[in-house]
Amino acid sequence: MDEQQQQDNVILQDEPPAEPAPESRVISQRGFIAEWTVTIILLLFGTTSLVQAFVIPTGSMEDTLLIGDHLLVDKLAYAPSGSVSRHILPYKDVKRGDIIVFRYPVDIRQTFVKRAIGVPGDHIKLINKRLILNGKAVDEPYVYHKSEFFEPYRDNFPSEPNVHVAQSAMDMLTNHVERGEVVVPPGTIFAMGDNRDSSLDSRYWGFVPRGNIIGKPLIIYWSYDATTEALADTNVNIGHIVDLILHFPTKTRWSRTLRLIHGYPLN
């Protein structure tokens, strides 16, 4: 598949677990008017170099992003700003609480969406599922716990892995833990899914290199109630096409159409 085909067909997906483990998923600094201005500009004039379409096939970011949400991603949001361009579009660096789209560090052919939890220099740990960021317990209203089951590594992090983790995660646990906290190194981001009990994220594969970040989700342009199997299939799925023809009006989530996507400030 060439690069253009990848841009047209890329989906946001989580790696299938190798063994039973969690499933692999002030408001924005731009003001409301600025957000819509950028959105309209990208919708009218955007190309794959500015904006790119993606679909969410798994539930790792529920309930912020649902299976079947179709997104437009702003690829300029985190791009280095030039002497002229920085006065035209509000470039910025990744901030804690931003939702980011990035190439999966273990396999850059896959594209993930998660929330940036830690930036370089941050100290991170979880105690009984509660995020402790730089020594303070953090309120995370976007987090969804779908299970009351306690999993030691997942919920008291960092600790000794009792499930399969990538070699990059082992490097993180070996070389970037100080006094029971993960310390985010320069040039990387620590990311987790909002569906915290069912997300293969930085806990399982380590840090996101800054260069892997594609952009930030800008808007849900369409949301359709479909299955993971239908959305993750890269081939022509006749069953999904028939489902669209028969149920488009009733299975489209109209209330989510043209919904802007915002991060949440973590301090």
N, C-alpha and C positions, 0 to 999 in steps of 0.2 A: 504494500500500500504506500503510495507516494505521499509527500507532505501535504498536498492540497486535499487529498482524500482524507487524511487524518484530521485535518482542520474541519472538514465537513461532517465527520462521523464520530469524533471523539466523544466518549461518554465519561462521566465521573463515576468511578467504580472503586470498590474496595477489594483487596486480595482475598480470595476464598481461603478460610483457615485451613491449615494443614492438619489440625486436630481440633476437638471441641474447644472453642475459644470465642471471644466476642466477635460478632459479625464485622467484616471489613468494610464511618461516614462521619460626658456629654455625648448621644447618638453620633453618627458620622461627623467627622470634622468639617466636611462640606455641609453647608446649610441646605435647607429644603429646596430653595430656589436654584442653588448651584447644582444640586443633585439632578434635578429635572432638566436643567440647561444642558449638562453634560450628557444625560440620557438621550435627549432629543437630538443633539449633535451627532452622537454615535449611531442612533437609529437611522438618521437621514443620510449620513455621509460615511458611516463606518464600513470598513473592509475587514478581512480576517487579520490585518495587521493592527486594527484598532479594537475590534469587538469580535467575539466568537461565541457561537451557540453551543450549549452543553445540555445534557439531560441527566437528572439524578435517578439512578437505578436501585439504590439501596437506602436503608433507613439510618445510616450512621449519623446524619445531621438532623434527625427528627427532634423536636417538631418545628425547628426553624426552617428546614428544607425537607420537603416530602418526596417520597418516591413518585416520579412522574412530573416533577417540576422541571420545566424547560427554561434555562437561564441564558441571558446574555452577559458575557464576562467582559469587563473593562480591562483591556490589556495595557492601557497607558497609565493606570492608577499608580503603579509602583515603578514605572519606567524612570530611568535617570533623566532629569530635566535639563534642557539646554538653556542657553542665555536668552533665547527668544521664547521657546515653548513653555517655560515655567510661568510666563505671564499670561498664557492663553488657557492652559488647563491646570487644575490644582493637583499637581503631582505631590506625592507624600511617601514616606517610608511606611513599612508595615508597623502597625501598632498592636499592642495587646488587645484582644477582643475582636480584631478584624476577622472576617471570613475570607479565606484565601483559596485560590485554585492553583494547583502546582503539579509538576511531574513527580510521580511516586519515586522516592529516592532509591528504592530497591529495583525498580523496573520503570525507567522513564518513558516507556511506551504507554504506560497507564497514567491516567490523570485523576487526582483526588481533590476533594473539597473538604476542608476542616476549618476549625477556628484557631487562630494564632493565640496561644496562651502565654508563651514566654518569648521575649526578645533577648538579644545578647546581654549577658550579665545577670539575668534573672535567676533566682533560686526557686525551685519548684518541687513540691511534694504533695501527695494526697494522703489524708488521714481519714479512714472510714468514709471514703468517697468525697470528702470535702477538700477543695483546692486550697492549699497554703502557698501564697505567692509572696516572695520576699519577706517571709516571716509573719504574714498576716492572712487570716482566713478571708476568703473572697466570696462575695455574693455573686452567684451565677444564675440569674433567673431564667436563662435560656436552656439550662441543662435539664435533660429528661432522663430519669431513672426508670427503666421499664421492668426492672427486676429487683426484688429485695434480697436476692442471693448475694452473699459476700464472697468475693474472690480475692485472695490475699495479695497477689501481685498487682492485679488491676486496681484494687481499691485502697491499698496501702503501698503507694508507689513513692520512691523506688524501693524495691526489695528483691529477694531472690526469685527469679522467674520459675514458675511451675508449669508454664506452657511454652510452646515454641516461640522464640523471638528471633528476629534477623540478626546477622552478625553486626550490623551497624548499631543495633540496640545494645548488644553485648559490649561494644566499644563505648557507648554512652555510659553504661552502668559501671564499666571498669575505669574509665578515664575522666568522667565528668560528673562524679558524685562527690560532694563534700558535706560531711556531717549529716548524712541522711537526706540530702537534697540534690536534685539534678541542677547543675549550673550550665546555662545555655552559652555555648562558645560563640566567638565572633563569626559573623557571616551566616548564621543559622537561625531558625525559628523552631520552637517547640509547639506542636499542634495537636489538638484533640478534637474528637467529634462531640457534638452536643448530646447525642444519644450515648451518654458516657459509659453505659453498661454494655454497649454493643457497637464498639468502634475499634477497628484496628488502626492505631494512630502512633504517635511518637513513642508511646510506652512500649510498642512492639517492634518498631523499626527505626527509632532514633530521630535525629533532627532533620528538618527540611533545609537543605542548602538554599541560601538566598537566590542563587541563580536558577533554581528550579521553579520559582514562583512565576506563574503565567499572568495572574491579575486577580481582580476581585469581582465576585458576582455583583451585577449592577441591578438587574430587574428580572422578575419572573414574567416572561412574555406569554406563557401558556402553562397550565397545569392539568394533567390528565391522570385519572385514577387507573393506573396500569400495574402489572406485576413486575417484579424484578427480572423474571425470566424473559418477559417480552422486551423490556428496555435494554437489557444487557446483551441481547443477541445482536451481533454485528451483521448478520445475514438478513435477507428479506424475510420477515416473519409474517406469513400469510394470516395466521390467527390474529395477530395484533392489528393488521390492516382491516380485517373483517370486523374486529371489535370497534375500531375507530368509526367505520362506516355505520355500524348499527347503533353505537352508543355515544357518539361524539357530544351531543347536547347534554346528555344526562351524566356522563362521567367526566366532563370537563369541570374543573373546579373554578368556576367563574369568579368567585370572591378573591382568588389569588392572582388573577390576570392583571398584568401591569403593576404588580406590587414591587416597590423598591426594596432592596435588601440592604440592611444596615448592620454594622458591627455593634458591639457593646463595650464601652470603656472599662478596662480592668486596671485598677490602680493599686 
